Amino acid sequence: MVAYVIIPGIDGSDEQHWQTLWERQWGTSAVRISPASWSAPDLDDWVDAVQEAYDDASRRDSQVVLVAHSLGCWAASTWLNKNPSSPAGGAFLVAPPDPHGRAFPRQAAATFTQLSAQPLPCPALVVGSTNDPYCSPEAAAGFAAR
């Protein structure tokens, strides 16, 4: 079995969001992060929330996969790079926003603005799209390459 850490973007994921639907389908194998700063994201708070969810998930199974969306991708990658020896089985990073892009919520997510992609200590898949207002296909490909 695999345990999953669900890492949504700003304000979490609503009831119809793909992460929420997957979480429901996975049942007790899924653990969602619970940062105190959902609406005004603080990177340290989100990374701490990833740690708490990871600890909970790893008690359920030794293989843990991070499933992140939007700003949650940066919380996931930051946590992974701070914990390179963690036995994370992988990361699924969907629609990472470009912190240097025009649409990035600089004021709401100020502590995320200085981040840049770095190699991760586990297998990862970055998923982007051609119509994402927060990240161009070129930026997403650059994140995946790094």
NORJO-V770053 format. One line per field, one symbol per residue. psi: psi as a letter, one per 30 degrees, with the letter a starting at -180 (. if undefined). A space follows every 50 residues. Layout:
psi=???
This chain:
psi=lkkkjkilakgakafgkeeeeeeeefbffkkklilfhefikkeeeeeeee eeeeeeeffelfjkkkjkkbffeeeeeeeeffhfgkhkflkjjkhkkjfg lefkieeehefffgllklklglkkkkkllfgjffkleeeeeeeee.
